[in-house]
């Protein structure tokens, strides 16, 4: 029975088999995290699932696509954000200090056709960007002091490095999203120790200057307060000299007759008409 079917429908079965094989070779599946450049005889003709900013998953063109078997090949390119790690190297700052710098960049392929024509693969793009990043980093950090790398100026330096690297990356169809310095330290050993000693001395000198300024300001404020208090006392006593005389006498009596430091119980004998006791006699 199967032999009869084969003999009767041999042509149809062969055609169906050829169609199935052609369909299998023609069908390609491109996932969401990839974009594919279709090459026809080595020349890019179209892009499947091309990167577009702010495009939601499910609306990107990923999935099943068709191609001409044997005449069209696919070059698959990662659509995600990729990492470019720089090899640790020494950079000389503007104040002639050698720094051990370790940095990295984040980039993505936004023009897959240009990338295929200029580099071929994302690995080749990384190889091309590696020396460019080293050069840009050296030039930017060479304009700045080591101290500036410890301040907010470091953010501006990273922005300049990213923009310069991004201009070069566009030639390869890539976009640099961010550049960061993981570490920027003085080399270990004597240079590092001397730098720490110098920084400590500078901080101690700065602290001494701040303390001296504080003491000076305190003395000025105290002198101004004493002068202001004397002026207030003088103005108030000048309005009533009798009250001022009475107030000063009361202060003197308290100091003389109620001395908390006196432990001997001394006795003071004065005549009633002594001028010192005039306030006890009243008017």
C-alpha positions in Angstrom: 0.0 0.0 0.0 2.7 2.6 0.9 4.6 1.6 -2.3 1.5 2.2 -4.4 1.0 5.7 -2.8 4.7 6.5 -3.5 4.5 5.3 -7.1 1.3 7.2 -7.7 2.2 10.5 -6.0 5.9 10.5 -6.2 6.1 13.9 -7.9 3.7 15.5 -5.4 5.5 14.1 -2.4 8.9 15.3 -3.7 7.4 18.7 -4.3 5.9 18.8 -0.9 9.2 17.8 0.7 11.1 20.4 -1.2 8.6 23.0 -0.2 8.9 22.0 3.5 12.7 22.2 3.3 12.6 25.5 1.5 10.2 26.8 4.2 12.5 25.7 7.0 15.5 27.4 5.4 13.5 30.5 4.7 12.1 31.0 8.2 14.2 32.8 10.8 13.3 33.7 14.4 14.6 36.9 15.8 14.1 37.3 19.6 13.3 40.6 21.3 16.9 41.1 22.5 18.4 40.8 19.0 18.3 42.7 15.8 19.3 41.0 12.5 20.8 42.5 9.4 19.8 40.5 6.2 22.7 40.3 3.8 22.1 39.4 0.2 25.2 38.3 -1.5 27.2 40.1 1.3 25.3 43.4 0.9 22.9 44.6 3.7 19.3 44.9 2.3 17.1 45.2 5.4 17.0 45.0 9.2 14.8 42.8 11.3 13.7 44.1 14.7 15.7 47.3 14.4 16.4 49.3 17.6 14.1 52.2 18.2 14.2 54.4 21.3 11.3 53.9 23.8 9.7 51.1 21.9 7.7 48.6 24.0 8.3 44.8 23.9 5.9 43.1 21.6 5.8 46.1 19.2 9.4 45.9 17.9 9.1 43.5 14.9 10.7 40.5 16.7 9.5 37.0 15.9 9.2 35.0 12.7 10.6 36.5 9.5 11.3 35.2 6.0 14.4 35.2 3.8 15.6 33.9 0.5 17.4 30.6 1.2 21.1 30.4 0.3 21.0 34.0 -1.2 20.3 35.8 2.1 22.2 35.4 5.4 21.6 36.9 8.8 24.0 38.7 11.0 22.6 38.8 14.5 23.4 41.8 16.7 22.7 42.2 20.4 20.0 44.8 21.0 20.7 45.2 24.7 23.1 47.6 26.5 26.6 46.3 26.3 29.7 46.8 28.4 33.1 48.1 27.4 35.7 47.6 30.1 39.0 49.5 29.9 42.2 47.8 30.9 43.6 49.5 34.0 46.3 52.0 33.0 48.3 54.9 34.4 47.3 58.4 33.5 49.3 61.6 34.4 47.2 64.4 35.8 47.8 68.1 35.1 49.7 68.4 38.4 52.0 65.6 37.2 50.7 62.9 39.4 50.4 59.4 38.1 47.0 57.8 38.6 45.9 54.2 38.3 42.6 54.4 36.5 40.1 51.7 35.9 37.0 52.7 33.9 34.1 51.2 31.9 31.5 52.4 29.4 28.0 51.3 28.4 26.9 51.3 24.8 24.3 49.9 22.4 24.1 49.4 18.6 21.7 51.8 17.1 22.7 51.6 13.4 23.2 47.9 12.7 23.8 48.4 9.0 26.7 50.8 9.6 28.1 48.5 12.3 28.1 45.5 9.8 29.8 47.6 7.1 32.5 49.1 9.4 33.1 46.4 12.0 31.1 43.3 11.2 30.4 42.2 14.8 29.8 43.7 18.2 33.1 42.1 19.4 34.9 44.1 16.7 33.2 47.3 17.8 34.4 46.7 21.3 38.0 46.2 20.0 37.8 49.4 18.0 36.4 51.5 20.9 38.9 50.2 23.4 41.9 52.3 22.3 39.6 55.3 21.5 38.3 55.2 25.1 41.9 55.0 26.5 42.9 58.0 24.4 39.9 60.1 25.3 40.3 59.3 29.0 44.0 60.2 29.0 43.3 63.5 27.3 40.5 64.6 29.6 42.2 63.5 32.9 45.4 65.1 31.7 43.7 68.5 31.8 42.6 68.0 35.5 44.4 67.8 38.8 44.2 64.8 41.1 42.3 66.9 43.7 39.5 67.6 41.2 38.8 63.9 40.8 37.6 64.0 44.4 35.1 66.8 43.9 32.0 67.4 41.9 34.2 68.3 38.9 34.6 64.6 38.3 31.0 64.5 37.0 31.9 67.1 34.3 35.0 65.1 33.3 32.8 62.0 32.9 30.4 63.9 30.7 33.2 65.2 28.5 34.6 61.7 28.1 31.2 60.2 27.3 30.5 62.9 24.6 33.9 62.5 23.0 33.7 58.7 23.0 30.1 58.8 21.6 31.2 60.9 18.7 33.8 58.3 17.7 31.4 55.4 18.4 28.8 56.8 16.0 31.1 55.9 13.1 30.6 52.2 14.1 26.8 52.5 14.5 27.1 52.6 18.3 25.8 55.0 20.9 27.7 55.5 24.2 25.2 55.8 27.0 27.5 56.2 30.0 31.1 56.3 31.1 32.2 55.7 34.7 35.5 55.6 36.6 35.6 52.6 38.9 38.9 53.6 40.5 41.4 56.5 40.2 44.1 56.2 42.8 47.7 57.0 43.2 50.1 54.0 42.7 50.7 52.0 45.8 54.0 52.7 47.7 56.0 55.8 48.3 54.0 58.2 46.0 50.8 57.2 47.7 52.2 57.6 51.2 53.7 61.0 50.4 50.4 62.1 48.9 48.5 61.1 52.1 51.1 62.9 54.3 50.8 66.1 52.2 47.0 65.9 52.2 47.0 65.5 56.0 49.4 68.5 56.5 47.1 70.6 54.2 44.0 69.6 56.2 45.7 70.4 59.5 46.9 73.8 58.2 43.4 74.5 57.0 41.9 73.5 60.4 44.4 75.7 62.2 43.4 78.7 60.0 39.7 78.1 60.7 40.3 77.8 64.4 42.4 81.0 64.5 39.7 82.9 62.6 37.1 81.6 65.0 39.0 82.7 68.0 39.5 86.2 66.4 35.8 86.5 65.7 35.0 85.4 69.2 37.2 88.1 70.7 35.7 90.7 68.5 32.2 89.7 69.4 33.0 89.6 73.1 34.6 93.1 73.0 31.6 94.5 71.1 29.3 92.9 73.7 31.3 94.4 76.6 31.3 97.8 75.0 27.6 97.6 74.3 26.8 96.5 77.9 29.0 99.4 79.3 27.1 101.8 77.1 23.7 100.5 78.3 24.8 100.7 81.9 26.1 104.2 81.5 22.9 105.4 79.8 20.7 103.8 82.5 22.8 105.0 85.5 23.0 108.5 84.0 19.2 108.7 84.2 19.2 108.1 88.0 22.5 108.7 89.8 20.9 108.0 93.2 19.7 104.6 92.1 23.1 103.8 90.7 24.8 104.7 94.0 22.3 102.5 95.9 22.8 99.6 93.5 26.6 99.8 93.8 26.4 99.9 97.6 24.2 96.8 97.7 26.7 95.0 95.5 29.5 96.0 97.9 27.5 94.9 101.0 26.8 91.5 99.4 30.5 91.0 98.6 31.7 92.1 102.0 29.2 90.5 104.4 28.3 87.4 102.5 31.6 86.1 101.1 31.1 82.4 100.3 34.9 81.9 100.3 35.3 83.1 103.9 35.4 80.2 106.4 36.9 82.0 109.4 33.7 83.9 110.4 35.5 87.2 110.7 33.7 90.1 112.4 33.7 93.7 111.1 33.1 96.5 113.5 32.0 99.9 112.1 30.5 103.0 113.8 26.9 103.8 112.8 27.8 107.1 111.3 30.4 105.4 109.0 29.9 106.6 105.4 30.2 103.0 104.2 26.9 102.3 105.9 25.0 105.3 104.7 22.5 103.3 102.7 21.3 101.6 105.9 20.4 105.0 107.4 18.0 105.8 104.5 17.3 109.3 103.3 
